[in-house]
């Protein structure tokens, strides 16, 4: 099995994310990641590169300091190690575009600062308001998600929360009425998740199989079509609600659509 070494003066998570995004383009090509984080000296870099050479590993690195990046590059060239600088090119281009020299300080992306605590607050808020457990403080939510059971409300809510958005998610469970408070808050931040009935049935069946239980009503296709029609009726009455179809979509795709709809495409980092 091929090996990939990820070297970083931070956590290495950026390298992991980039490589995973690239590797999905190579079907049936298993690799193992070896993550080396908090690598801060040339001596430690050299030790790891010697090991990478012995194991014929591909080396990817996310060093913010130019002198360390240059050292890795030159060493790999001399010793014929396949390597890739993930951060260097974009840092160089951004520096030129912005007209500002980079700070070259490691771990700034995941430092404990105001944005970090805002993200933690969003996660805690979204946990409390998951699956209709609480409808208090709807006005404090950035996004409100509604939808039938198993349309990916909870995973989407938690993914958005990790981006720093406070999310409330409320299940639509016909014939029960939605809470009055939902219709009294800003309707522009409400997103309804939908899924094709046949796919939704499969998702529900898989859920029940995993839970080692059964519920014929919950997975009955005719019943699911009736639930879907109930949702359509709600959408006809509340045209300000945004609609995202989650059929065969990843949580990331769904979340991106929701952010575009509710927050907008221009997001301040």
Phi, psi and omega in degrees: 000137180291151182240142174235122173267130173248117181252134182208149172270001174245224181274338184088359184295324179298319178296318179300313183297316181295315183292321177297319179298324180282321186291336180295346178279356183240095184289139178056042175235074184293140176224160173247136175267137168240114187262123175243103182259165179056039177273114192236354181234156178296325180299315180291321177302314182298318178303316183290323179290325175298317179295320179297321179297316180299324184264006180053045184269151170277133183250120173245142184219149179230068177265135179274338181274126185298322183295325178289319178299317180296321180297315179299315182299311181294319180297315181296322177297315182295326186254013175056049177257126177292127186213164179209128178269109185282317186269328188309304183301316182289325177297317180296315181292318179296321178300317179293317183291316183279341182071030183225139177284142179292151180290328183059041176248127183286156172066017178293328182299324185242029179286158179277099180223194183300320180295323178298312182291329176295321179293318178298318179298320179296319179296314180297318178300315184290328176295314180298325185258023180281138171055037176074013182297328178214135175246015175285151176062038177300326181294338180277348181285144172279325184220139174240123182252132173235158179166164177294164177300134176074026174264014175084030180293308185294309179299324178293318179300315183289326176295316178296322179298323178293341175272356177102010181261131176280123187235135169251133173236132186235124181285143170265115185230082179302141007267012181293142180279150174288153182297143181302326183300332180297325184273354180261351180265179180298113183287343181287347180254013179264131179236129178258125177268132178235159177212144178302132186308318181296321179289319179299322177300316179297320179296316180293320178298318179296321179297314180293323178297318179296326181273001180056046178218179179214152178202098185297326179292316183298327184252003180291125186296320178299319178296319180295320176298322178294319177298318180296323178293324176299318178296317179300321178296318177299318182293327177293327180280330186238077188287350177283341180293139173276155181234131175234124177272118185266006183303120177057028177253148174284162176300323180297317179296313180300315182297321180297317178297318180296315179299316179301318182291311191268315184268321182113166182283335180271107182243126179281125182275000000 
